Amino acid sequence: MVAIPIRMYLATESSSKVSFNLLCPEHKSRIKNKRWCPEGDHEVQWGDVIRGYEYEKGSYVALEDEDLEKLPLKSSKAIDIAGFIEDEELPGPVYYQNAYYLEPEKAAAKPYKLLQKTLEKNKRVAIAKFALRDRERLVSVRPLDGVLLLNTLHWPDEIRDTEDLDLPEDVSVSAKEVQMAQTLVDAMAMKFEPDEFKDEYKEAVDDIVRAKVEGKEVIEAAEPEAETTVVDLMAALKASVERAKKGEKAAGKAGTARRAATGRKSTAKKRKAS
């Protein structure tokens, strides 16, 4: 019986996404898409477009915002929480869609905080339904860094079955191969630091665009090594482990060098201050 007035904000944005425009091959000008009515043979402006639902082939009924606001559903006006589940119960990777931050209205600060703290303490996730952009969605609400995060989820019937996939069944893997693979995983174990990853594809596209604008030659990337069929899996795993260990040592030396350099700078600063 507790209602928490909130505002929703998209939690993500595609700022580094590479975007191409469609051009006329002759004039190199951008192609425009027109909303065309074949019945009246004329263009329709975006502000004049109305929403329609096809109730039978070729027949539509027009729906206004006022019609959708009259839907006899709780989810059309609220995030209607059905219950609370344990975090592990939600089969996440396939189900998750978009993420939204939920911000409380000032008058709802206390119940908002109470819900956030309670979910955090009990490691629970709220499951709810919510009408967003002309369709009802299944959503989850969880605490994240002091904020309530809403994730839209796929409905179960939207998730495709894996039965049609050609998955290996009659392939045997030995205990030694599993152990060697585990050694490789351990050698390559890392903590996820998002800031260490960057969009190299966007940078490469920017370089090509810059070169073309300046009339320079575009340097092609080297061809990747041709893939070969692994004949001896154990030998390949051992080689991968050795390569991973060498990379780990190199990274360790680089880190030591950075720390030593930082130490020298700090000492120099202290001497200068003295």
C-alpha positions as CSV (number, residue, x, y, z in Angstrom):
1,M,0.0,0.0,0.0
2,V,3.1,2.2,-0.2
3,A,3.4,4.4,-3.4
4,I,6.7,6.1,-4.2
5,P,6.5,8.8,-6.8
6,I,9.6,8.7,-9.0
7,R,11.2,10.0,-12.2
8,M,13.0,7.7,-14.7
9,Y,16.3,8.5,-16.4
10,L,18.2,6.4,-18.9
11,A,21.2,4.9,-17.2
12,T,23.3,4.5,-20.3
13,E,24.1,6.4,-23.5
14,S,25.9,5.5,-26.7
15,S,28.3,8.4,-26.9
16,S,31.1,6.5,-28.6
17,K,29.0,4.7,-31.1
18,V,30.1,5.0,-34.8
19,S,27.3,6.3,-36.9
20,F,27.2,6.4,-40.7
21,N,24.8,8.3,-42.9
22,L,23.4,7.1,-46.2
23,L,24.6,9.2,-49.2
24,C,23.7,9.5,-52.9
25,P,26.6,7.9,-54.8
26,E,26.6,10.6,-57.4
27,H,26.2,13.9,-55.4
28,K,27.6,12.6,-52.0
29,S,24.7,14.3,-50.3
30,R,22.7,12.8,-47.5
31,I,19.6,10.8,-48.5
32,K,16.3,11.8,-46.7
33,N,13.6,9.3,-45.7
34,K,10.1,10.6,-46.4
35,R,6.9,9.4,-44.7
36,W,4.8,8.7,-47.7
37,C,1.1,7.9,-47.9
38,P,0.6,5.6,-50.9
39,E,-3.2,6.0,-50.7
40,G,-3.2,9.8,-51.2
41,D,0.2,9.9,-53.0
42,H,1.7,12.6,-50.7
43,E,4.2,13.1,-47.9
44,V,3.1,13.2,-44.3
45,Q,4.9,15.5,-41.8
46,W,6.1,13.9,-38.6
47,G,3.9,16.1,-36.5
48,D,0.8,14.9,-38.4
49,V,1.4,11.1,-38.0
50,I,-1.0,9.2,-35.8
51,R,-0.8,5.9,-34.1
52,G,-2.7,2.9,-35.6
53,Y,-3.3,-0.7,-34.6
54,E,-3.8,-3.3,-37.4
55,Y,-6.8,-5.4,-36.2
56,E,-7.0,-7.3,-39.4
57,K,-5.0,-7.3,-42.6
58,G,-5.0,-3.8,-44.1
59,S,-7.5,-2.4,-41.6
60,Y,-6.4,-0.1,-38.8
61,V,-8.0,1.7,-35.9
62,A,-6.5,5.0,-34.8
63,L,-5.4,5.3,-31.1
64,E,-4.7,8.6,-29.3
65,D,-2.7,9.1,-26.2
66,E,-5.9,9.6,-24.3
67,D,-7.1,6.1,-25.3
68,L,-3.9,4.5,-24.0
69,E,-4.2,6.5,-20.7
70,K,-7.6,4.9,-20.1
71,L,-6.2,1.3,-20.2
72,P,-7.5,-0.6,-17.1
73,L,-4.0,-1.6,-16.0
74,K,-2.1,-0.6,-12.9
75,S,1.1,-0.8,-14.9
76,S,-0.1,2.0,-17.2
77,K,0.4,4.6,-14.5
78,A,2.8,2.8,-12.0
79,I,5.6,0.3,-11.6
80,D,3.4,-2.3,-10.0
81,I,5.7,-4.5,-7.9
82,A,4.5,-8.2,-7.9
83,G,7.0,-9.5,-5.3
84,F,10.6,-9.8,-4.3
85,I,13.0,-12.6,-5.4
86,E,16.6,-13.5,-4.6
87,D,19.1,-12.0,-7.0
88,E,20.3,-15.4,-8.1
89,E,16.8,-16.5,-9.2
90,L,16.8,-14.0,-12.1
91,P,18.4,-15.6,-15.2
92,G,20.0,-12.3,-16.1
93,P,22.2,-12.3,-19.3
94,V,19.4,-13.2,-21.7
95,Y,16.6,-11.3,-20.0
96,Y,18.1,-7.9,-19.4
97,Q,17.4,-5.0,-21.8
98,N,17.7,-1.3,-20.9
99,A,18.6,0.3,-17.6
100,Y,17.0,3.3,-15.9
101,Y,17.8,5.2,-12.8
102,L,14.9,5.9,-10.5
103,E,14.9,9.2,-8.7
104,P,12.3,9.9,-6.0
105,E,10.2,13.0,-5.7
106,K,11.2,15.0,-2.6
107,A,8.1,14.0,-0.7
108,A,8.9,10.3,-1.3
109,A,12.6,10.4,-0.2
110,K,12.1,8.3,3.0
111,P,10.1,5.3,1.5
112,Y,12.5,5.4,-1.5
113,K,15.5,5.1,0.8
114,L,13.7,2.4,2.9
115,L,13.1,0.3,-0.2
116,Q,16.6,0.7,-1.4
117,K,18.1,-0.2,2.0
118,T,15.8,-3.2,2.5
119,L,16.6,-4.7,-0.9
120,E,20.3,-4.1,-0.3
121,K,20.3,-5.8,3.1
122,N,18.2,-8.8,2.0
123,K,19.9,-9.1,-1.4
124,R,16.5,-9.1,-3.0
125,V,15.3,-7.8,-6.4
126,A,11.8,-6.5,-7.0
127,I,9.9,-7.9,-10.0
128,A,7.2,-5.7,-11.5
129,K,5.3,-4.8,-14.6
130,F,5.3,-1.3,-16.2
131,A,3.8,0.2,-19.4
132,L,6.6,2.0,-21.3
133,R,6.5,3.3,-24.8
134,D,3.2,1.7,-25.9
135,R,3.8,-1.7,-24.4
136,E,3.7,-3.4,-21.0
137,R,7.1,-4.6,-19.9
138,L,8.5,-7.0,-17.3
139,V,11.0,-5.1,-15.1
140,S,13.3,-5.6,-12.2
141,V,14.3,-3.1,-9.6
142,R,17.5,-3.4,-7.6
143,P,19.7,-1.3,-5.4
144,L,22.9,0.0,-7.0
145,D,25.3,2.5,-5.3
146,G,22.6,4.1,-3.3
147,V,20.2,4.3,-6.3
148,L,17.3,2.1,-7.4
149,L,18.0,0.7,-10.8
150,L,15.2,-0.5,-13.1
151,N,16.0,-3.0,-15.8
152,T,13.5,-3.8,-18.5
153,L,13.4,-7.6,-19.1
154,H,12.4,-9.8,-22.0
155,W,9.2,-11.7,-21.6
156,P,9.8,-15.5,-21.4
157,D,8.1,-16.1,-24.8
158,E,10.6,-13.6,-26.4
159,I,13.6,-15.7,-25.6
160,R,14.5,-18.2,-28.3
161,D,15.1,-21.8,-27.4
162,T,18.6,-23.3,-27.9
163,E,17.2,-26.6,-29.3
164,D,17.9,-25.6,-32.9
165,L,21.6,-24.9,-32.3
166,D,24.1,-27.4,-33.4
167,L,25.8,-27.9,-30.1
168,P,28.6,-30.5,-29.5
169,E,27.2,-33.6,-27.7
170,D,29.5,-36.5,-28.4
171,V,32.7,-34.6,-27.6
172,S,34.8,-35.9,-24.7
173,V,37.1,-33.7,-22.7
174,S,39.7,-35.2,-20.4
175,A,40.4,-34.2,-16.8
176,K,44.0,-33.1,-17.8
177,E,42.6,-30.8,-20.5
178,V,40.1,-29.2,-18.0
179,Q,43.0,-28.8,-15.5
180,M,45.2,-27.1,-18.2
181,A,42.3,-24.9,-19.3
182,Q,41.8,-23.9,-15.6
183,T,45.5,-23.0,-15.4
184,L,45.0,-20.7,-18.4
185,V,42.0,-19.1,-16.8
186,D,43.9,-18.6,-13.5
187,A,46.8,-17.1,-15.4
188,M,44.5,-14.6,-17.2
189,A,42.4,-13.8,-14.1
190,M,41.8,-10.1,-13.8
191,K,39.6,-7.5,-12.0
192,F,37.2,-5.7,-14.3
193,E,38.3,-2.1,-14.6
194,P,35.9,-0.5,-17.2
195,D,38.2,2.5,-17.7
196,E,40.9,0.3,-19.1
197,F,38.7,-0.6,-22.1
198,K,38.2,1.9,-25.0
199,D,36.3,1.9,-28.3
200,E,39.3,1.2,-30.7
201,Y,36.9,0.8,-33.7
202,K,35.7,4.4,-33.3
203,E,39.3,5.6,-33.1
204,A,40.3,3.7,-36.2
205,V,37.3,5.1,-38.1
206,D,38.2,8.7,-36.9
207,D,41.8,8.1,-38.3
208,I,40.5,7.0,-41.7
209,V,38.1,10.0,-41.9
210,R,40.8,12.4,-40.9
211,A,43.2,10.9,-43.5
212,K,40.5,11.1,-46.3
213,V,39.7,14.7,-45.4
214,E,43.3,15.7,-45.5
215,G,43.9,13.7,-48.8
216,K,46.4,11.3,-47.2
217,E,46.9,7.7,-48.0
218,V,44.8,5.3,-45.8
219,I,47.1,2.8,-44.2
220,E,45.6,-0.7,-44.2
221,A,45.8,-2.8,-41.1
222,A,47.9,-6.0,-41.2
223,E,46.1,-9.2,-42.1
224,P,45.3,-11.3,-39.1
225,E,47.1,-14.6,-38.9
226,A,45.3,-17.4,-40.7
227,E,43.4,-19.7,-38.3
228,T,44.6,-23.2,-38.1
229,T,42.8,-26.3,-36.9
230,V,44.0,-27.3,-33.4
231,V,45.4,-30.8,-33.7
232,D,46.9,-31.1,-30.2
233,L,44.6,-29.2,-27.7
234,M,46.9,-29.8,-24.8
235,A,49.9,-28.3,-26.7
236,A,47.9,-25.3,-27.7
237,L,46.7,-24.8,-24.1
238,K,50.2,-25.1,-22.7
239,A,51.5,-22.5,-25.3
240,S,48.6,-20.2,-24.3
241,V,49.5,-20.6,-20.6
242,E,53.1,-19.7,-21.2
243,R,52.1,-16.6,-23.3
244,A,49.7,-15.5,-20.5
245,K,52.5,-15.9,-17.9
246,K,54.9,-13.9,-20.0
247,G,52.3,-11.1,-20.4
248,E,51.7,-11.2,-16.6
249,K,55.4,-10.8,-15.9
250,A,55.7,-7.9,-18.4
251,A,52.7,-6.2,-16.9
252,G,54.3,-6.6,-13.4
253,K,57.6,-5.1,-14.5
254,A,55.8,-2.2,-16.1
255,G,53.8,-1.6,-12.9
256,T,57.0,-1.7,-10.8
257,A,58.7,0.8,-13.2
258,R,55.7,3.1,-12.9
259,R,55.7,2.9,-9.1
260,A,59.5,3.6,-9.1
261,A,59.1,6.6,-11.3
262,T,56.2,7.9,-9.2
263,G,58.4,7.4,-6.1
264,R,61.2,9.4,-7.7
265,K,58.8,12.2,-8.6
266,S,57.5,12.3,-5.1
267,T,61.0,12.4,-3.6
268,A,61.9,15.2,-6.1
269,K,58.8,17.2,-5.0
270,K,59.6,16.8,-1.4
271,R,63.2,18.0,-1.9
272,K,61.9,21.0,-3.9
273,A,59.5,21.8,-1.1
274,S,62.3,21.6,1.4
